[in-house]
Amino acid sequence: MFAKSTFVPARGLSAGHVITIYAWARGRTYPGLPSPEMRLIWVDAESQVRADCYWQDDRKASPTLLCLHGLEGSSEKHYMRGLAHKALRRSWNVVLLNQRNCGGTEHLTPGLYHSGLTADPIAVIRALATAEGLSRFSVAGYSLGGNIAIKLAGELPDHSNLPVVSVAAVCPTIDLALCSEALQWRQNLLYQLNFLKGLKARMRRKAAAFPGRYDLAPLGRIHTIREFDDAYTAPAHGFGTAAQYYELASALRVVNRISIPALIIAAENDPFVPVSQYRVDAIRANAHVHVSLQRHGGHCGFVGRPTADSDGYWAEQTAVDFLSQTHSHEDMKA
């Protein structure tokens, strides 16, 4: 069903660090992309999340793409808007989800998010299906959001009648322990420092929004993502330790249960998401999981040369093409 293509980087962007940083720092425009409708959606008794929604004129008849961002991202990340821009042109509704606390939403929940928190997107899908009469969803995620997308696909047998047809993930962190370790490599120091800067700032905002709930004393002693997860993420969600959190929240644990079309896009020169995690037997043995492993692309980069009908962001286009094919297949079965 899925015709694989090969990514060709734009001139000067073949190195992994270069294309990763270029994609992160480069400004983008999205011609014709309208302003989204902002929705606040309850995901549990005390927490809301913000979703930026783009609708087709006949939203009930259109498939809906739910997009999940990476660590310390938001709905305003360039790849989130890029997915919206491309999917809208293919007649999709698009929902860009800010994971809890992200996109300036710390005040909407007393809790934190984590790398395997599938409960929130599941709650959003159910809420929108009920409120809008939507019957067909796909999920696309980048990095941490990619782990959530793949994990959600593996958990579908546990959630009756959840209308998810397919998923796509770009550079997903499906082995969280492996990715945390890779961030500690010397060549990845700047990435780790950048993530930690955002995480520590968020904890200070959380403590201000919910006085007495979080102890900020450990922040000064935290120098790695793993230390942050040991001090905050794991205890906040009942995992106990970072090691236990990584084990239980990794999509790799449930990838063998995936029974819908799933696409993983990754690059061999990704600086801190090792591709060895995509070569395990559980993935190779599952015919529903397609792996598009590219020589170049970096971490969530994949910036190619623009053409008359493409802005050059290959991973976004490939994900939307794949998901659109899965819905066409569902239409033919119907």
N, C-alpha and C positions, 0 to 999 in steps of 0.2 A: 504493500500500500504506500509506504513512504519512500520517495525517491531521494536518496542522500545526495548532497552537493558538497563541494569543497570550498572552504573559506580561503580567500586570497587577501592578505592584508594590504592596506594602502601603503604607498611608498614610504619607507622609513619607519614602518610600524611593525616590523617582524619580530622584534625582541619582546619578551614577555613583560618585563617591567615597563618598557616604553609604552606599549599599547594599553596596558592597565592604567597607567597614570594619565595618558593622553585622553582616554575615554572618560575618566573621572573629572578631569580639569576642563575639557573642551566645552564651550558653549554650544547649544543647539537651538534650532527653531523647528516648529511643527506647523507648517502651513495648513490653515483650515481647521486646526484642532480647536473646538469651542471650549468655553469655560465649563468646568464640571459642576454637577449638582452635588453639594456636600450633604452627607447623611451621617447621623450618629446612630449607631446600632448597639443595642444591649447584647452582650455576649455571655453575661452571667448576672447574678443578682446585684453586684456592686460595680460592674465594669462596662464601659462603653468603648467602642472604637469608631474612628472616623473613616468613612469611605468616600472617595471622590468618584462620582458616577457619570458616565456618558451613555446616553440612551439613543437607540434608533427610534424612528417615528412609530414603528410597530414593535415595541419592545417585547411583547409576549411571543411574537413569532420568530424572534431573533435569538441566536445563542448568546450566552453571556460569558465573557472572559474575566475571571478574577485574578488579579495580579498581586504578587507578594514580593516585597523588597528585601534587601539584604540587611546585615548587621548595621545598626545605627542609620538606616535609610529612612525613606518616607515616600509618600505618593508623588512627591515632586522630583524624585531622582530621574535623571535623563532617560534611563531605560524604561522606567514606568510610563513616562509620557510617550516614549517611542513606541512601546507596545500599544498604547491607546491609539496613537495616530494611525498605526498600521491596521489594527483590528477594526477600528471604526470604518475604514475604507473597504473592509471586507464584510461589512454589514453585521458586525457584532455590537452588542452592548458591552461596555467595559467598566469594570469596577476596580479602582486602585485602592487597595486596603492599606491603611496605616496600622501596623501592628501596635498593640497596646503600648502607650507611652510615646510612640513615635509621631513625628509631624506636629510637635507642640501639643500633645494630648496627655501629658503627664497627670493633669488634674482630673481626667475622666476615669481613672482607676487607681486604687491603692496598691495594686500589684505590679509585677514586672512581666516582660515577655521572655520567652526562651526559644531556642532553636528548633524545638519540636512541638510547639504549641499549636496543634491542629484544631483544637477545640474552637478557637476564635474564627478561622475561616469557615469551619463547618457551621457555626452559629450564624455567620453572615449569609452563607448560601441559603440556609433554611429560612432566615428572616426575609430575604429578598424574594425567594421563591413564593413565599406566602403573600407578601405585600404586593408584589408586582405580577404574580402569575407566571414567573419564569420557570421553564421546564428543562432547560439544557444548559449546563455549565461546563467550562473547562477551566483549568487552573494553570497559571504560568508563574514560576518563581525564579529569582536570581539569588545565587549564593545561599545564605541562610534561608531565604524564602524558597529556594529550590529544594532544600532538605525538607521543608514543611510540605511542599507540593508532592514530592515523591512519597513521603511518609503518609500523607493523606490518602494517596492512591492505594497504598498497602493496607490502610485501615478501613477502606470502604466496606469490606464484608461485615464489619462491626456496626455499620450505620445504615439501617434499612432505608431504602427509597431516597437516598441522597443523589440528586440528579447530576452527577459528575460523569462526563463522557470520556474525558482524556486529560492528561497533564503534560506539561513541558517544563524542563528545568535547565537553567544555564549555570554552569560551574557550581552545581549543588554540593553542599558540605555534608554528604550522606554518611561519612565517618567522622564524627565530630572530634574524637580524640586525635585522629591522624591530622586533621586540619589545625587543631589547637597546637599540636607539636610543631607543625610546619611554620606557624606564625612565630615561633621562638627561634627559628634559624636566623643567623646573623644577618643574612641578606634581606630579611623581612622585618627588621627592627622598625623601620619607619611606618610600615603598615600597622604593626601592633601598637605603636605609640599613638597613631592617629585614632584607631579604634578605642584605645583606653581613654584618650582625651574625651571622646564623646560619651563613653560609658560613665566616667567619673562625673562629668558635668550633669548628666542625666540624674545620677544618684543625688547630687546636691539639689537639683530641682524637685526631685521626689520628696526629699526630706523636708524641703520648704513647703511643699503642697500638703504633706501629711505629717505634721510635727509629731515626733516621738515614735514613729513607725520604723525608721531606719537609723542605724548607728553609722555615722560617717567616720568614726575613728579608724577603721581598717584601710580607708582609701589611701592614706599616705604610705602604707606598706605594700600596696599592690603594684606590681611591675609587669604582669603578664595577664593575658585573657584568662588563662587557667586559674590564676590566683583570684581574679575578679569573680569567676564562676564559683570557686570554692567559698568565697566570702558572702556572695549575694545571690546569684542566679540559682544555684543548686538548693540552698536552704529555703529560699522563698517559694519554691515549687515542690518541696518535700522530697527532693532527690538525696539530700544529705551532703554528698561530696560531688565535686566536679566529675570524678571518674564515673560515678554512678549516673550522673546526669548525661554525660556523653554516651554512655552505653544505652540508656533507655530512650533518649531523644533522637538517636541517629536513625535515619530512614533505612539504613542498611539492614536493620533488624527485621524489617517487614517487606523488603523488596521482593521476596519470593512469593508474597501473597497478592501482588499486583495482577489484576485481571482485566484492566482497561489499557488502551494504547498510552504509552508513556515514552517521552523522548528526553534523553539527557544529552545536552550539548556541552562539550568541555574542550580544553586546550592543553596540549602536552607541555606548553611553556607557561602554564598558570603558575605564578610565583608561590602561592601559598595554599592551593587546593590540589594536592597530589592526585594524579589520574589513576594510580594503582587501585583506588577504591572502586573504580568503574570496571575493573577487570576480574572481579571476584566471580566465583562459580554461580552464586545466587542470581547475578544479573545475566551472565551468559546463558544460564539454563531457562530463563524466562523469556519466552517468545513475544510477550507483550511489551517488553522494555527494549527500546531502540537507543543505541549509544552512537552519537556522532562525535567521534574523537578527532579533533583537528590538530594539525601540527602547530599552528599559530593561533593567536586570539587573546593570550594573557588571561587575567581574571576579569570576566564579564566585559571584555573589550570588544573584540570582533569588529573593528572598524575597517571596512574595505573602501574601495573606490566608488564614489557615487556614479550612478548612471542616470539616464533619462527617466527611468521609472523606479529608482531606488536611491535612498539617501546613504547607502553603504553600510548600514548597521545590520550585518548579516545574521547574527543570532536572533534578533528580534523578528526579522522576516522569516527565518527558517522555523521558528517556534509558531508563528501565526499561520504559516502555510501548513505545517503539520497538523495543528489543531483544527484548522478549517477542513482538511481532508477527513479527519475523524468524524466530523459532523456531517459531511457529505455522505460518508459511508453509512451513518446512522439513518439519514434521510432515505437512502436507497433501501435499507432493510425495512423501514416503515412502509 
